[in-house]
Amino acid sequence: MKFRRATAIVLSLAMAFSLTACGGTEKAQGTASAESSESKASGEVQEKAEENIPTLTLFVDETWWPYDKWEGAVPEEFERRLGVKVEVTRAADDNQLALMVASGDMPDIICSYRYQYLADSQVCYPLDELHEEYPEIPFEVDPAYQFVNKAPDGHYYTIGCGFSPEYEYKKYDKILSEGPGFMYREDIAEELGLKFETLDDLDTAFEKVQQAYPDITVCAFSCIHKFNWLMQQMGLKNGGYYEAEDGTLKWWLRQEKLLDFYKKVNEWYRKGYLTAENFAYQSEDETKELCVSGGAFANFSYDAHADIYSSSIAANGDSFRLTLVTDELSDDCASYDTGCGGRGLYITRSCENVEAAYRLLAYAYGEEGMKLLMWGIEGEDYSLDSEGYPVFNYDFQGADSLLKPRGLKYWGWLVHNAIVTSIAEVNAGSQTATDKMNLTAHVVRNPVIGMIRFETDSEEANINAKLDEMVKNQQTNIFMADSEEACEAAFNEMLQQAEDIGMGILEEYGNKSYPELKKQYAEIIAEAEK
């Protein structure tokens, strides 16, 4: 694919303004023809200044991204403040980035979660080196962010979004933590006198709904989030490493209560609360359609979906709504946050105007830039309350059709830290916000685990990929087993397959670096908190 390159040298705004001022002096001196000449000259200056505004190409490595153009009041304000133009290309498929990197034909900036492809000095510029090359550009990066983003070569190439060190959270009294959700039809629950105060209440509710409404699906589930809410309530991690009581890392399949989780879901399936068709769904929209049409009583999905789906239900003219269970139903509830940053911006070696690209990153990763891209324009899209939390004049969880005209929210997902998202909806008053507020007390953060990354095409990366594929296939056999005994046998078979694939090798790999990484990170945090 071809990307248009910037072809001119950056002119400062000061130069543009001084040229315009010269035209104004000529006008003061002269005749109508002089005024005409000045007007023409001024137009030429403005045109020339616009020609010299650098254009930066940005590739977003997310096929689902709702925006494919850098347009709307918010992106345009971002351009105005920086004096740049941004041209966006969204990934057409998951292979595009790999082909781009292999060919060397890359845009100026890439946004991607695939650290392994881009954290390479042959592919992208290390940010720590650019700090030294452009010291006049303010771009202060906290030592904790530098550490968690450090590549094996000792450099860091991006600042992965969604991470903030613990001491940043301590600056705020209110923090919202997003996660999976469980929702149900409020009208049916009221009719049948159902309540959700413990996990056992789900069994009671499902049985009563099945008896009273045999023609609807008792419980649906998202093909993406599946039963992550139940895992969270049971204190289980749904992937990757977890820290055992002895301080070592183990793979998530070894968790003690994992079999209990699978048995519960299998029980619901055998009783007919879950449908076989749902296990074949390939899109979250299929579950959404079922819920919005009133065809399901309950749904396992994500926390924001109850409000989003209810908005669609209201738009259809229907009177029922979906209620989110906002209280945690188990003392064992735990939400594991082991992320040290997701997708990030990388300046590629193909970039022809590195300074302009670096300025863009410096501003976008700064507090002002993050809030602009995530929240909108202060005074127009939001204001701050007396405690510094945003109050929006639009629905922050609104549909894409509402957000897209102004370019709200999603461009903020390129660069945001955890705080900008965690305090965004403090004043929302929605059931989604209530759920997130309640979950915060149960969050267990350990970003060091997220620092253990597998290099592309390494043995560990291949084992991880094989494990993911095996679990994806075998889970269905466990969930849909025709008896409890068959469920347990399928679970044990999954564990044996994991051992054969190399689960132990991943544990050895993680434990080689984990103790030292944990020690270094603790020292950085302690120093910052002095």
HUFEN-V145249 format. One record per backbone hydrogen bond with DSSP energy under -1.0 kcal/mol. NH is the residue of the N-H (numbers start at 0). CO is the residue of the C=O. If there is no record, write none. Layout:
BEGIN
NH	CO
NH	CO
END
This chain:
BEGIN
15	11
16	12
17	13
18	14
19	15
20	16
21	17
22	18
23	19
24	20
25	21
26	22
27	23
28	24
34	30
35	31
36	32
37	33
38	34
39	35
40	36
41	37
42	38
43	39
44	40
45	41
46	42
47	43
48	44
49	45
50	46
51	47
52	49
55	84
57	86
58	108
59	88
60	110
61	59
64	61
70	68
73	405
75	71
76	72
77	73
78	74
79	75
80	76
81	77
82	78
83	78
84	53
86	55
88	57
90	59
98	94
99	95
100	96
101	97
102	98
103	99
105	103
108	56
109	345
110	58
111	343
114	112
116	113
117	113
118	114
119	117
122	119
123	119
124	346
126	155
129	125
130	126
132	128
133	129
136	133
145	141
146	142
147	143
148	144
149	146
150	154
153	150
160	342
161	415
167	164
169	165
170	167
171	168
175	421
176	435
180	300
182	298
183	322
184	296
185	320
188	184
189	185
190	186
191	187
193	188
201	198
203	199
204	200
205	201
206	202
207	203
208	204
209	205
210	206
211	207
212	208
215	212
216	294
218	272
219	297
221	299
225	221
227	224
230	226
231	227
232	228
233	229
234	231
235	230
241	249
243	247
246	243
249	241
251	239
253	250
254	251
257	254
260	256
261	257
262	258
263	259
264	260
265	261
266	262
267	263
268	264
269	265
270	266
271	268
272	267
279	276
280	277
285	282
287	283
288	284
289	285
290	286
291	287
292	288
293	290
294	289
296	216
297	217
298	182
299	219
300	180
302	178
304	301
307	303
308	304
309	305
310	306
311	307
312	308
313	309
314	310
315	311
316	313
317	312
322	183
324	181
332	329
333	231
334	441
336	443
341	160
343	111
345	109
347	107
348	122
350	347
356	352
357	353
358	354
359	355
360	356
361	357
362	358
363	359
364	360
369	365
370	366
371	367
372	368
373	369
374	370
375	370
375	371
378	381
379	376
380	376
381	376
382	390
384	388
387	384
390	382
392	380
397	394
401	398
402	398
403	399
407	402
409	407
411	372
411	408
412	409
413	410
415	411
421	417
422	418
425	422
427	424
433	429
434	430
435	431
436	432
437	433
438	434
439	435
441	438
442	439
443	334
445	336
448	445
450	447
451	448
452	450
457	454
461	457
462	458
463	459
464	460
465	461
466	462
467	463
468	464
469	465
470	466
471	467
472	468
473	469
474	470
477	473
478	474
479	475
480	477
486	482
487	483
488	484
489	485
490	486
491	487
492	488
493	489
494	490
495	491
496	492
497	493
498	494
499	495
500	496
501	497
502	497
505	501
506	502
507	503
508	504
509	505
510	506
513	509
516	512
517	513
518	514
519	515
520	516
521	517
522	518
523	519
524	520
525	521
526	522
527	523
528	524
END
